[in-house]
Amino acid sequence: MKRVLIVASMLVICACRLYAQTYTPIAVTGFNNDGVAETGVNATAVTTTGLDIQEKILYTFDFAAANSLDAGIANDGVFSTGLRTYQMAGFAENNVLYLSKLGGVQNTVGTGTLAFTTPGAYSKISLLCFSTEQGSTLGITFNYTDGTTSPQVVASILDWFGGINPVFDSYGRIKRQPAGPYAVEGLTSNDPRIYCIDIAPACENQAKPIASITIEYLISGDFNNLSRAVFLAVSGLAYVPVAVTPDVTKATCGNSDGSIAITATGGAFPLTYSWNTTPVQTTEVATGLPAGTYTCTVTDANGCNADFAADVSEESMTLLKALAKPADICSGTTTKLYAIPTGGNMRSYTWEPGNITDSSFTITPDTTTTFKLTAEDQNGCRVIDSIKVTVTKKPVVPLVSALTICPDSTATLKIDNATTPFTYNWYSYPSGGDVEGQGATYITPAVGAETTWYVEAVNGPCSSDRTAVTVTPYDRAITPVVKAGNITTNGVTFTWEPVPGATGYIVSVDGGTYVTPSTGNNGTSHLVTSITNQESISIKVIALGPIACQNSLPGLASAKPKPGEIFIPNAFTPNGDGKNDNFKPEGTTISAIDMKVFNQWGELIYQTNQLTGWNGTYNGKLQPTGVYTYTVRITLNNKTELTKKGAINLLR
């Protein structure tokens, strides 16, 4: 047998205005007719049925404007009072659920179902509707997504003309006909009128999503069963469970002066309260409470209950503070806990963990621990406090390998046991000093001599001991001491003492490319030859080490070659045989000449500054065999000038 809940029509309709709750639209499908004219001038073309015996319908502002009518409903199909909002389906489609007893009226059905586009949990559902041809009585059932249904709720709605307590009114109605003129009815009497049916799901069902609502037409207000019901839209209050936040004031020891203030949210307002006190207290705050456990039943406007419990403890007049100095420590170190009473004395203390009964003591905890202190005052009241001692793991000492590097180069020091999330600081000192670098690796400045750096691991406030790591440059070979040995007019021999440990030598002459000495890779001398037009010769000698960066710095030396002898012949044979064809001074150190030749009468017949000399002609003519005199000024490579005079025999 179907269970039926009877809801009086007046109570349901009035309930729409009782409390300031915000109803929001719920999108539904299942409308079977279009009962609103929204555009054009032909009402029959844009609707499917009239809504009463006289074929009257609703119309929108746009339709009113097109046909010079007053009033109308919003073009977007929204009905709103601010506290509740309803949204009709689109006017170009079916937008009303049209019902009558057993579907006996044309275009109606006896039972219809409005399916939620998105199922949801609601603490109250509101149906926007009205009746035509007198009132109607409906049976309403909620269908849940878990397959269960609610007991049918019976509700009545009034006629759209003259009913009391409408939610919306004064929209006007017109006859459904193919063309104007249209006559607007009801404006002077504030008709037609639209009502709402508000139904709260059973408390045990409010958290379940509703899938659809089934509406059954039960009783017609007209004895000929000509009354019909029109449903326009669905709105609802989303389900929010009651949640309670307490604020407890302790009772002083032995007194009834505690209190509990609760802040309740959710549910359907207004909320009511009932405390298990004697006498029963019915506000959000229960006062005059001795120590104990108290419950409060919070009931919302739907009659749904939520029970809440809270403890009121006794509070001593003596204050107690648990302290740790320090409260943040590194593993392996100690701290001291203190019990500090204020305003009186305590006759006992108990610390947990450990069941220690001293007012202060020293501990070395391995891990972060919260110590609970319970004390009893002179009146036997307990006072509780706690202190958290945070233990940070002290990092292990970093492991770093010493390095040997090339002189004047950088070194990359790397921690072998680097651990996340530790950080690492590098210093130039075993203690103190500024941080010079951070990270699991550190690139040193250029190292010219043995140098030591220090590194520590850091975990929050805790640091390890510093590890020393030494960087040692390779030794360079000793710089060779170079001397100029045998010096001639066309060569210089440079020598140097053997360098201990050297694997060989290379030399550079006058800034040229380094080459092997003339005496071989391990030779200790080098001969520089083919010297021309040079005042001095310089040399660099590098002793080679086992690796390139162990090579010595260059040993330096220089020398001035001896000037060569000047030779001036006393005869020449300019006969074109390629031998002794020109008269000129000879010498390897001559850089320039100024030579004059005179005949036997003292006449100047030739002068030149060319090193090629005189070819035995004067003005292009061969000069005869004979004795000629000359004067020549010679400039040497070292800028020294010589003047030579004499006679020369020209032989043909």
C-alpha positions as CSV (number, residue, x, y, z in Angstrom):
1,M,0.0,0.0,0.0
2,K,1.3,3.4,-1.0
3,R,2.1,5.7,2.0
4,V,0.6,9.2,1.5
5,L,1.5,12.4,3.3
6,I,-1.2,15.0,3.2
7,V,-0.1,18.7,3.0
8,A,-2.8,21.4,3.3
9,S,-2.8,23.7,0.3
10,M,-2.8,26.9,2.4
11,L,0.2,25.7,4.4
12,V,2.2,24.8,1.4
13,I,1.5,28.0,-0.5
14,C,2.2,30.2,2.6
15,A,5.5,28.4,3.2
16,C,6.9,30.0,0.1
17,R,7.3,33.3,1.9
18,L,8.3,32.3,5.5
19,Y,12.1,32.4,5.5
20,A,14.9,34.1,3.7
21,Q,16.3,31.1,1.9
22,T,17.8,31.3,-1.6
23,Y,16.2,29.0,-4.1
24,T,18.2,28.5,-7.4
25,P,16.8,27.1,-10.7
26,I,17.0,23.3,-11.4
27,A,17.2,22.4,-15.1
28,V,14.6,19.7,-15.9
29,T,13.1,17.9,-18.9
30,G,9.7,16.3,-19.3
31,F,7.4,19.2,-20.3
32,N,4.6,18.1,-22.6
33,N,3.2,21.4,-24.0
34,D,4.1,24.9,-25.1
35,G,1.8,27.3,-23.2
36,V,3.6,30.6,-23.8
37,A,3.4,32.8,-26.9
38,E,6.8,34.4,-27.4
39,T,7.0,36.0,-30.9
40,G,5.0,37.0,-34.0
41,V,1.3,37.8,-34.2
42,N,-0.1,34.2,-34.5
43,A,-0.5,32.7,-31.0
44,T,-1.5,29.3,-32.3
45,A,1.7,29.1,-34.4
46,V,4.0,29.4,-31.3
47,T,2.0,27.4,-28.8
48,T,0.5,23.9,-28.7
49,T,-2.5,24.3,-26.4
50,G,-4.6,26.6,-24.3
51,L,-4.3,26.3,-20.5
52,D,-8.0,26.4,-19.6
53,I,-11.4,25.8,-21.1
54,Q,-11.3,29.2,-22.8
55,E,-8.0,28.4,-24.5
56,K,-6.2,31.1,-22.5
57,I,-2.4,31.3,-22.6
58,L,0.6,33.3,-21.2
59,Y,2.7,35.6,-23.4
60,T,6.1,37.3,-23.3
61,F,7.2,40.9,-23.5
62,D,8.3,40.4,-27.1
63,F,4.9,39.0,-28.1
64,A,3.2,41.9,-26.2
65,A,5.3,44.4,-28.1
66,A,4.5,42.9,-31.4
67,N,0.8,43.0,-30.7
68,S,0.6,46.2,-28.7
69,L,-0.3,44.4,-25.4
70,D,0.4,45.3,-21.8
71,A,2.2,43.2,-19.2
72,G,3.7,39.8,-20.2
73,I,6.4,37.5,-18.7
74,A,10.2,38.0,-19.1
75,N,11.6,37.0,-22.5
76,D,14.2,34.8,-20.9
77,G,11.6,32.8,-18.9
78,V,13.1,33.8,-15.5
79,F,10.8,34.4,-12.5
80,S,12.6,35.9,-9.5
81,T,11.8,37.5,-6.1
82,G,15.5,37.8,-5.2
83,L,15.3,35.0,-2.6
84,R,14.0,32.5,-5.1
85,T,14.6,32.2,-8.8
86,Y,12.9,29.9,-11.4
87,Q,13.9,29.3,-15.0
88,M,11.4,28.0,-17.6
89,A,12.4,25.9,-20.5
90,G,12.9,27.6,-23.8
91,F,9.8,29.2,-25.3
92,A,10.5,27.7,-28.7
93,E,9.9,24.2,-27.2
94,N,7.6,22.5,-24.7
95,N,7.8,24.6,-21.5
96,V,4.9,23.5,-19.3
97,L,3.7,20.2,-17.7
98,Y,0.0,20.2,-18.4
99,L,-2.0,17.7,-16.1
100,S,-5.6,16.8,-15.5
101,K,-7.5,14.0,-13.7
102,L,-6.5,10.8,-15.6
103,G,-5.5,13.0,-18.5
104,G,-9.2,13.6,-19.3
105,V,-8.6,17.1,-20.6
106,Q,-7.3,17.5,-24.2
107,N,-3.5,17.8,-24.4
108,T,-3.0,16.8,-20.8
109,V,-1.7,13.7,-19.0
110,G,-2.7,12.3,-15.7
111,T,0.9,11.8,-14.5
112,G,4.1,13.5,-15.6
113,T,7.7,13.2,-14.6
114,L,10.3,16.1,-14.6
115,A,13.8,14.6,-14.9
116,F,16.7,16.5,-13.5
117,T,19.3,17.3,-16.2
118,T,21.9,17.0,-13.4
119,P,20.8,15.0,-10.3
120,G,21.5,16.7,-7.0
121,A,20.8,16.6,-3.3
122,Y,18.4,19.2,-2.0
123,S,17.0,20.1,1.4
124,K,13.9,21.6,-0.2
125,I,12.3,21.5,-3.6
126,S,10.0,24.3,-5.0
127,L,7.6,23.7,-7.9
128,L,6.3,26.8,-9.7
129,C,2.7,26.1,-10.8
130,F,-1.0,27.1,-10.9
131,S,-4.4,25.5,-11.5
132,T,-7.1,26.5,-14.0
133,E,-10.8,25.9,-13.8
134,Q,-10.6,25.9,-9.9
135,G,-8.0,24.3,-7.7
136,S,-6.2,21.0,-8.1
137,T,-4.7,18.4,-5.8
138,L,-1.5,16.6,-6.8
139,G,0.5,13.7,-5.5
140,I,4.3,14.4,-5.7
141,T,7.0,11.8,-5.5
142,F,10.9,12.2,-5.5
143,N,12.8,9.5,-7.4
144,Y,16.5,9.1,-6.2
145,T,19.5,8.0,-8.2
146,D,19.9,4.9,-6.0
147,G,16.5,3.6,-7.2
148,T,14.5,4.5,-4.1
149,T,11.5,6.8,-4.1
150,S,10.0,9.0,-1.4
151,P,6.4,8.5,0.0
152,Q,4.0,10.5,-2.1
153,V,3.3,14.0,-0.8
154,V,-0.2,15.4,-1.5
155,A,-0.4,19.2,-2.1
156,S,-3.1,21.5,-3.5
157,I,-2.7,24.6,-5.7
158,L,-5.2,27.4,-6.4
159,D,-6.7,28.8,-9.6
160,W,-4.7,31.3,-11.5
161,F,-7.5,33.8,-11.0
162,G,-8.3,35.0,-7.5
163,G,-6.1,32.7,-5.5
164,I,-4.4,33.9,-2.3
165,N,-0.7,34.2,-1.5
166,P,0.7,34.0,-5.0
167,V,4.4,34.2,-5.5
168,F,4.1,36.1,-8.8
169,D,1.0,37.9,-10.3
170,S,-0.3,40.4,-12.8
171,Y,1.1,38.9,-16.0
172,G,-2.1,39.1,-18.1
173,R,-3.5,36.3,-20.3
174,I,-4.8,36.2,-23.8
175,K,-6.9,33.8,-25.9
176,R,-5.0,31.4,-28.1
177,Q,-6.0,32.4,-31.6
178,P,-4.3,32.7,-35.0
179,A,-4.4,36.5,-35.2
180,G,-5.2,39.7,-33.3
181,P,-6.6,41.7,-32.0
182,Y,-5.8,40.1,-28.6
183,A,-7.6,41.2,-25.4
184,V,-5.5,41.1,-22.2
185,E,-7.4,39.7,-19.2
186,G,-6.7,39.9,-15.5
187,L,-4.4,43.0,-15.1
188,T,-6.9,45.0,-13.1
189,S,-7.4,42.1,-10.6
190,N,-3.7,41.3,-10.4
191,D,-4.2,38.1,-12.4
192,P,-3.1,35.6,-13.6
193,R,-1.4,34.3,-10.4
194,I,1.4,31.8,-10.0
195,Y,2.1,29.8,-6.8
196,C,4.8,27.5,-5.5
197,I,4.7,24.1,-3.7
198,D,7.7,23.8,-1.4
199,I,8.5,20.2,-0.3
200,A,11.4,19.1,2.0
201,P,12.7,15.6,1.3
202,A,12.7,13.3,4.3
203,C,15.7,14.0,6.6
204,E,17.2,10.5,5.8
205,N,16.9,11.2,2.1
206,Q,18.3,14.8,1.9
207,A,21.9,13.7,1.2
208,K,20.7,11.5,-1.8
209,P,20.7,13.0,-5.3
210,I,17.2,13.4,-6.8
211,A,16.9,12.0,-10.3
212,S,13.3,13.1,-11.1
213,I,10.0,14.2,-9.7
214,T,6.8,12.4,-10.5
215,I,3.6,14.5,-10.3
216,E,0.2,12.7,-10.3
217,Y,-3.1,14.6,-10.7
218,L,-5.3,13.3,-7.8
219,I,-8.4,15.5,-7.3
220,S,-10.1,18.0,-9.5
221,G,-11.6,21.1,-8.0
222,D,-14.3,20.9,-10.7
223,F,-16.9,18.1,-10.2
224,N,-16.8,17.5,-13.9
225,N,-13.1,16.8,-13.7
226,L,-12.3,19.7,-15.9
227,S,-9.7,21.4,-13.6
228,R,-6.2,21.1,-14.8
229,A,-2.7,21.9,-13.3
230,V,0.2,23.7,-15.0
231,F,3.8,23.3,-13.8
232,L,6.3,25.9,-15.2
233,A,9.7,25.3,-13.5
234,V,11.6,23.7,-10.5
235,S,13.9,25.4,-8.0
236,G,15.6,24.2,-4.9
237,L,17.8,24.7,-1.8
238,A,21.0,22.7,-2.2
239,Y,21.5,20.3,0.6
240,V,24.2,21.4,3.1
241,P,24.5,19.2,6.2
242,V,24.5,20.9,9.6
243,A,28.0,21.5,10.8
244,V,28.8,22.8,14.3
245,T,31.9,24.7,15.5
246,P,32.2,24.9,19.3
247,D,33.8,27.4,21.6
248,V,34.3,26.0,25.1
249,T,34.9,28.0,28.2
250,K,36.3,25.8,31.0
251,A,34.7,25.8,34.4
252,T,36.9,27.0,37.3
253,C,37.7,24.2,39.7
254,G,34.6,23.1,41.7
255,N,32.3,25.8,40.1
256,S,29.5,25.8,37.5
257,D,30.7,28.7,35.4
258,G,31.7,26.9,32.2
259,S,30.0,27.5,28.8
260,I,29.7,26.2,25.3
261,A,29.0,28.5,22.4
262,I,28.3,26.8,19.1
263,T,28.2,28.2,15.5
264,A,26.0,26.1,13.3
265,T,26.0,26.2,9.5
266,G,24.1,24.3,6.9
267,G,20.6,22.8,7.1
268,A,17.4,24.7,6.4
269,F,17.1,27.9,8.5
270,P,16.0,28.8,11.0
271,L,17.8,26.4,13.3
272,T,16.6,25.5,16.8
273,Y,18.7,24.2,19.8
274,S,18.1,21.8,22.7
275,W,20.8,21.1,25.3
276,N,20.8,18.2,27.7
277,T,21.0,20.6,30.7
278,T,18.7,21.0,33.6
279,P,16.7,23.0,32.8
280,V,16.9,22.5,29.0
281,Q,18.7,25.5,27.3
282,T,17.5,26.4,23.8
283,T,20.0,29.0,22.5
284,E,23.3,28.7,20.7
285,V,25.1,29.2,24.0
286,A,24.8,26.9,27.0
287,T,25.9,28.6,30.2
288,G,26.4,27.9,33.9
289,L,28.0,24.5,33.2
290,P,30.1,22.4,35.7
291,A,32.7,20.1,34.3
292,G,31.2,17.3,32.2
293,T,30.0,16.2,28.7
294,Y,27.1,18.0,27.1
295,T,25.1,17.4,24.0
296,C,23.1,19.7,21.8
297,T,20.4,18.7,19.3
298,V,20.3,21.1,16.4
299,T,17.1,21.0,14.4
300,D,16.6,22.7,11.1
301,A,13.4,24.1,9.6
302,N,12.7,20.7,7.9
303,G,12.8,19.0,11.3
304,C,16.1,17.3,10.6
305,N,18.3,16.8,13.6
306,A,22.1,16.9,14.1
307,D,23.5,15.9,17.5
308,F,26.7,17.6,18.9
309,A,28.7,16.8,22.0
310,A,31.5,18.7,23.8
311,D,33.4,18.4,27.0
312,V,33.7,21.2,29.6
313,S,36.8,20.6,31.7
314,E,37.7,22.2,35.0
315,E,40.3,24.9,34.9
316,S,42.5,25.5,37.9
317,M,43.0,29.0,39.1
318,T,46.7,28.3,38.9
319,L,48.1,28.6,35.4
320,L,50.7,26.2,34.2
321,K,53.2,26.5,31.4
322,A,55.4,23.8,29.9
323,L,58.7,25.1,28.6
324,A,61.8,23.7,26.8
325,K,65.0,25.6,26.6
326,P,65.9,25.3,23.9
327,A,62.8,23.9,22.1
328,D,64.7,23.3,18.8
329,I,67.8,21.1,19.1
330,C,70.1,19.0,17.0
331,S,70.2,15.2,17.4
332,G,72.6,14.1,20.1
333,T,72.2,17.3,22.1
334,T,70.3,18.0,25.3
335,T,67.5,20.3,26.4
336,K,65.8,21.0,29.7
337,L,62.0,20.9,30.3
338,Y,60.4,23.1,32.9
339,A,57.0,23.2,34.6
340,I,56.2,26.8,35.4
341,P,53.1,27.4,37.7
342,T,51.7,31.0,38.0
343,G,49.2,32.2,40.6
344,G,49.5,29.2,43.0
345,N,51.4,26.0,43.7
346,M,51.1,22.5,42.3
347,R,51.3,19.5,44.5
348,S,52.3,17.0,41.7
349,Y,53.6,16.9,38.1
350,T,53.6,14.1,35.5
351,W,55.4,14.3,32.2
352,E,54.6,11.9,29.3
353,P,56.2,10.1,27.6
354,G,58.4,8.8,30.4
355,N,56.1,9.2,33.4
356,I,58.6,11.7,34.9
357,T,57.4,13.5,38.1
358,D,60.0,16.2,38.4
359,S,59.2,19.9,37.8
360,S,62.3,20.1,35.5
361,F,64.7,17.6,34.0
362,T,67.2,17.3,31.1
363,I,66.5,15.0,28.1
364,T,68.2,14.0,24.9
365,P,65.4,13.0,22.6
366,D,66.2,11.1,19.4
367,T,63.2,12.4,17.5
368,T,60.8,15.3,17.6
369,T,58.5,14.7,20.6
370,T,55.6,16.5,22.2
371,F,55.8,16.3,26.0
372,K,52.5,16.5,27.8
373,L,52.6,18.0,31.3
374,T,49.8,17.2,33.8
375,A,49.8,18.9,37.2
376,E,47.4,18.8,40.2
377,D,46.8,22.0,42.2
378,Q,46.2,22.3,45.9
379,N,42.4,21.8,45.3
380,G,42.9,18.6,43.4
381,C,42.2,20.1,40.0
382,R,44.2,19.0,37.0
383,V,46.0,21.4,34.7
384,I,47.4,20.3,31.4
385,D,49.9,21.8,29.0
386,S,52.4,20.5,26.5
387,I,55.6,21.5,24.7
388,K,57.0,20.3,21.5
389,V,60.7,19.6,21.3
390,T,61.8,19.7,17.6
391,V,64.8,17.4,16.9
392,T,66.7,18.1,13.7
393,K,69.1,15.4,12.5
394,K,72.7,16.5,12.6
395,P,74.3,15.8,9.3
396,V,77.3,13.4,9.0
397,V,80.6,14.9,8.3
398,P,81.2,15.5,4.6
399,L,83.7,13.3,2.8
400,V,85.9,15.1,0.3
401,S,89.1,13.9,-1.5
402,A,92.3,16.0,-1.6
403,L,93.4,17.1,-5.1
404,T,96.6,17.7,-6.9
405,I,96.3,20.1,-9.8
406,C,98.3,22.1,-12.3
407,P,99.7,25.3,-10.8
408,D,97.6,28.5,-11.2
409,S,94.5,26.5,-12.2
410,T,91.1,26.0,-10.4
411,A,90.1,22.8,-8.6
412,T,86.6,21.3,-8.5
413,L,86.0,19.9,-5.0
414,K,83.2,17.3,-4.7
415,I,81.5,15.9,-1.7
416,D,81.5,12.1,-2.0
417,N,78.6,11.5,0.5
418,A,76.3,14.4,-0.5
419,T,72.7,13.8,0.9
420,T,69.4,15.5,0.0
421,P,68.1,17.7,1.6
422,F,71.3,18.8,3.3
423,T,73.1,21.9,2.1
424,Y,76.8,22.4,2.1
425,N,78.9,25.6,3.0
426,W,82.5,26.1,2.0
427,Y,85.0,28.2,4.0
428,S,88.6,29.2,4.1
429,Y,88.8,28.7,7.8
430,P,88.3,25.7,10.2
431,S,85.8,27.8,12.2
432,G,84.0,31.1,11.7
433,G,84.6,33.2,8.5
434,D,82.3,34.0,5.6
435,V,80.7,31.3,3.4
436,E,82.6,31.3,0.1
437,G,80.5,28.8,-1.7
438,Q,77.5,26.5,-1.4
439,G,76.6,23.2,-2.9
440,A,77.8,19.6,-3.2
441,T,80.6,20.9,-5.5
442,Y,82.9,23.9,-5.1
443,I,85.2,25.5,-7.8
444,T,88.2,27.1,-6.1
445,P,90.0,30.2,-7.2
446,A,93.3,29.6,-9.1
447,V,95.7,27.8,-6.8
448,G,99.4,28.8,-6.9
449,A,100.4,27.2,-3.6
450,E,99.1,24.4,-1.3
451,T,95.8,25.7,0.1
452,T,93.2,24.2,2.5
453,W,89.4,24.7,2.3
454,Y,86.8,23.5,4.8
455,V,83.2,22.3,4.2
456,E,80.2,21.6,6.5
457,A,76.9,19.9,6.0
458,V,73.8,21.9,7.1
459,N,70.3,20.5,7.9
460,G,68.1,23.4,9.0
461,P,69.6,24.8,12.2
462,C,72.1,21.9,12.6
463,S,75.6,21.8,11.1
464,S,78.2,19.0,11.0
465,D,81.8,19.5,11.9
466,R,83.9,21.0,9.2
467,T,86.0,18.7,6.9
468,A,89.4,20.0,5.7
469,V,90.4,19.3,2.1
470,T,93.8,20.4,0.7
471,V,94.6,21.3,-2.9
472,T,98.2,21.0,-3.9
473,P,99.7,22.3,-7.1
474,Y,102.2,20.1,-9.0
475,D,105.8,21.3,-8.7
476,R,107.2,23.1,-11.7
477,A,110.6,22.2,-13.1
478,I,113.4,24.6,-12.0
479,T,113.8,27.5,-14.4
480,P,117.0,26.9,-16.5
481,V,119.8,29.4,-16.0
482,V,120.9,30.2,-19.6
483,K,124.3,31.7,-20.6
484,A,125.8,32.8,-23.9
485,G,128.8,30.7,-24.7
486,N,130.9,30.9,-27.9
487,I,130.0,34.1,-29.9
488,T,131.2,34.5,-33.5
489,T,130.3,36.8,-36.3
490,N,127.7,34.4,-37.7
491,G,126.6,32.4,-34.6
492,V,126.1,32.2,-30.9
493,T,126.1,29.1,-28.6
494,F,123.8,29.3,-25.6
495,T,124.3,26.8,-22.7
496,W,122.5,25.9,-19.4
497,E,123.0,23.6,-16.5
498,P,120.9,20.4,-16.4
499,V,117.6,20.8,-14.5
500,P,117.0,17.9,-12.0
501,G,114.0,15.8,-13.0
502,A,113.6,17.5,-16.4
503,T,112.4,15.1,-19.2
504,G,113.9,17.4,-21.9
505,Y,114.2,21.0,-23.1
506,I,112.7,23.3,-25.7
507,V,114.0,26.6,-27.0
508,S,112.6,29.7,-28.7
509,V,115.0,32.1,-30.5
510,D,113.9,35.7,-30.9
511,G,110.3,34.9,-29.9
512,G,109.9,32.2,-32.5
513,T,108.3,28.8,-32.1
514,Y,109.7,26.5,-29.4
515,V,111.8,23.7,-30.9
516,T,114.2,21.0,-29.7
517,P,117.7,22.2,-28.9
518,S,120.3,21.8,-31.6
519,T,122.0,19.3,-29.3
520,G,118.9,17.1,-29.0
521,N,115.9,16.7,-26.7
522,N,118.0,16.3,-23.6
523,G,120.9,18.6,-24.8
524,T,122.0,21.5,-22.6
525,S,123.1,23.9,-25.4
526,H,121.8,25.4,-28.6
527,L,123.7,26.9,-31.5
528,V,122.1,29.9,-33.3
529,T,123.5,30.3,-36.8
530,S,122.9,32.2,-40.0
531,I,122.9,35.5,-38.3
532,T,122.4,38.5,-40.6
533,N,121.9,42.1,-39.9
534,Q,121.2,41.4,-36.2
535,E,122.6,43.5,-33.3
536,S,121.5,40.9,-30.7
537,I,120.1,37.3,-30.3
538,S,117.7,36.3,-27.5
539,I,116.7,32.9,-26.4
540,K,114.1,31.2,-24.0
541,V,114.7,27.8,-22.6
542,I,112.0,25.7,-20.9
543,A,112.7,22.6,-18.9
544,L,110.0,20.0,-19.6
545,G,108.2,18.2,-16.7
546,P,106.3,14.9,-16.7
547,I,103.1,16.7,-17.7
548,A,102.7,20.0,-19.5
549,C,101.7,22.1,-16.4
550,Q,105.0,21.0,-14.7
551,N,107.1,22.7,-17.4
552,S,109.4,25.3,-16.0
553,L,109.1,29.0,-16.6
554,P,111.3,30.2,-19.4
555,G,115.0,30.8,-18.7
556,L,116.2,33.9,-20.6
557,A,119.5,35.0,-22.2
558,S,120.7,37.2,-25.0
559,A,124.0,38.0,-26.8
560,K,125.5,40.4,-29.4
561,P,127.2,38.7,-32.3
562,K,130.8,39.9,-33.1
563,P,131.0,42.2,-36.1
564,G,132.5,40.5,-39.2
565,E,135.7,41.8,-40.9
566,I,135.5,44.2,-43.9
567,F,137.3,43.1,-47.1
568,I,137.9,45.5,-50.0
569,P,139.6,43.9,-53.0
570,N,142.5,45.6,-54.8
571,A,141.5,44.4,-58.3
572,F,138.4,43.2,-60.3
573,T,137.7,41.9,-63.8
574,P,134.4,43.2,-65.2
575,N,134.4,40.8,-68.2
576,G,130.9,39.3,-67.6
577,D,132.1,35.8,-66.6
578,G,130.2,36.0,-63.3
579,K,133.4,36.1,-61.3
580,N,134.7,39.3,-59.6
581,D,132.7,41.4,-62.1
582,N,131.9,44.2,-59.5
583,F,134.0,46.2,-57.2
584,K,132.5,46.6,-53.7
585,P,133.4,46.1,-50.0
586,E,132.7,42.6,-48.6
587,G,131.5,41.7,-45.1
588,T,128.6,40.0,-43.3
589,T,127.8,43.0,-41.1
590,I,127.6,45.7,-43.8
591,S,124.1,47.3,-43.8
592,A,124.8,50.3,-46.2
593,I,127.6,52.0,-48.3
594,D,128.3,55.4,-49.9
595,M,131.1,54.7,-52.5
596,K,132.9,57.1,-54.9
597,V,135.4,56.1,-57.7
598,F,137.9,58.5,-59.4
599,N,140.1,58.1,-62.6
600,Q,143.8,58.7,-62.8
601,W,143.2,62.4,-63.3
602,G,141.1,62.7,-60.1
603,E,137.8,63.0,-61.8
604,L,134.7,61.4,-60.1
605,I,133.4,58.9,-62.6
606,Y,131.1,56.8,-60.3
607,Q,129.1,57.1,-57.1
608,T,126.6,54.6,-55.5
609,N,124.9,53.6,-52.3
610,Q,123.9,50.2,-53.7
611,L,125.6,47.1,-52.2
612,T,126.0,45.7,-55.7
613,G,129.1,48.0,-56.2
614,W,130.8,49.4,-59.5
615,N,130.7,47.4,-62.7
616,G,133.7,49.3,-64.5
617,T,131.7,51.7,-66.7
618,Y,131.2,55.4,-66.8
619,N,128.2,56.9,-68.6
620,G,127.5,53.5,-70.1
621,K,131.1,53.1,-71.5
622,L,133.6,50.5,-70.5
623,Q,136.6,52.1,-68.7
624,P,140.1,51.0,-69.7
625,T,142.4,48.8,-67.8
626,G,144.2,50.9,-65.2
627,V,144.4,52.1,-61.6
628,Y,141.5,54.0,-60.1
629,T,141.1,55.4,-56.6
630,Y,138.0,55.1,-54.3
631,T,136.5,56.4,-51.1
632,V,133.8,54.4,-49.4
633,R,131.8,55.1,-46.2
634,I,130.5,51.8,-44.7
635,T,127.6,51.5,-42.2
636,L,127.5,48.3,-40.1
637,N,124.5,46.5,-38.6
638,N,125.3,48.0,-35.2
639,K,125.2,51.5,-36.8
640,T,129.0,51.8,-36.7
641,E,130.4,53.8,-39.6
642,L,133.8,53.2,-41.3
643,T,135.6,55.1,-44.0
644,K,138.0,53.3,-46.4
645,K,140.2,54.8,-49.1
646,G,142.5,53.1,-51.6
647,A,143.3,52.1,-55.2
648,I,141.7,49.4,-57.3
649,N,143.1,47.8,-60.5
650,L,140.6,47.4,-63.3
651,L,141.7,44.4,-65.5
652,R,140.2,43.6,-68.9
